[in-house]
């Protein structure tokens, strides 16, 4: 499966979910967690990787009505 959901755990213990992410982009995001000089713009949001502790991957679609 080439696309999935990237789940970012932030320093303030909040979670950012980004759907429809290419697996190659997820791998790049995972390597950049904690990098102080890297920002990306995805859709209408900008992500500063200095605030990201961990990046996780969910290969299946997230069922937001159910909770995962």
Beta strands, then each sheet from edge to edge (+ up, - down):
strand 1: 3-10
strand 2: 15-22
strand 3: 39-42
strand 4: 45-48
strand 5: 52-58
sheet 1: 2+ 1- 5+
sheet 2: 3+ 4-
end
